[in-house]
Amino acid sequence: MQRLIIVASLVASWLAHEPSLCGAADPLTVESDFEGASVRVLEIDEAKRSVSFMPGGDPVRGWPCWWYFRVDGITPDETITLRLRASTATLENRKPLSASWAMPAQATFSTDGEAWLHTGKGQRQGNWMIYTLKPAAASMFVAWGPPYTPSTAAKFVRDMSKTSAHAKAAELCRSREDRPVPMLHVREGERTKKHRFGVWVQARQHAWECGSSWVAQGFGEWLLSDDEEAAWLRQHAEIFIIPVMDVDNTATGNGGKNAFPYDHNRDWSRKPHWYETIAAQRMVGGLIDEGRMDVFLDLHNPAPGDPSFFYILPKEMLKEPMISLRDRFIDLAYARISKIKPLIPMSNKPKVTGTSYHPLWRQISANWVSMNGNPHTVSLCLETIWNYKNSTTTGYRAVGANLAAAVQEFLATRPDR
Ligand SMILES: [Zn+2]
């Protein structure tokens, strides 16, 4: 009898720890101890199988709209509910950031950390945005958009340099927190530097704008493809691609935009603060000195309701031939990007970033390059729509590929060097 009781209690305690046999699920847990992660967990409701959370970023390091974490303990085929509310942390103006920046219509998730998919549409309930999903795995990553970390950038430039003899994995510099800033350097053939157009592509001066890095990657992938036009561009130009400029805020899951003491994209002054800005300004300055700063592209994601569009300086502030060349490039890029299938909505009307846009407008990178560049320099900021069903890794990379093809089409009409 004694023995039977012991056996029965052993079985009971074993059953209690083997939930699949008695119907209970493993506890849901949240993990954010990895590169790029950001979350503040408010509540995990085991009965409802829901996680309530807000973005975890520190406003001193930029707008706290980015979130990215892993949920473990999922029973395959169960529905998990994510309840998101905006960060309550206050900004410089003592108010929290408007919730819409943190709340994509569809969240992004992955069960392997590589293939990123959209959830169904979230439902807004008061201060909350509710996403439900059935991941069919014990663990899933969830994020504001498809993550792209400094490690992703390092892997991308390494992979490109392995598959193409014309690509070199390089480093722009090391950051203030001593992280490497990966850069892809592309050139093909024997043409000397002075006979090559200079093309500069940088993304992610704002760390939360992950889509812009995927656009930069798509640019590089097209550039190193078998396409004849891509080969022409490699042979006639020297191209620099930096998929993540602000590696420190990207790695730590902070927003970057409006960070203290300067937003990266308002740091293009005589004395920049961030090491990435110092290094980029020096290299771009070198291209300007050599008279071959031909195309400068700064990649971003816009406000939640915006389509894709270019930011430009008002005409009155520029001289010819810069204005006509810029307008021609915009036409070529728009013609291609607006035809992408499935659709990536784009406006053919650029927005203006002049004196009225921001007090530090002169220190915005694309403006700085326009104002300090060569007479023929085309320098633009491209904002790629993020809050849209096709704002996926595939959609973003298609934008990059078409942008690169537009650069080729544009340079092919310029006088040979
Ligand atoms: Zn931005």
Boltz pocket constraint, residues with backbone or C-beta under 6 A from the ligand:
constraints:
  - pocket:
      binder: B
      contacts: [[A, 205], [A, 206], [A, 209], [A, 257], [A, 299], [A, 300], [A, 301]]
      max_distance: 6.0
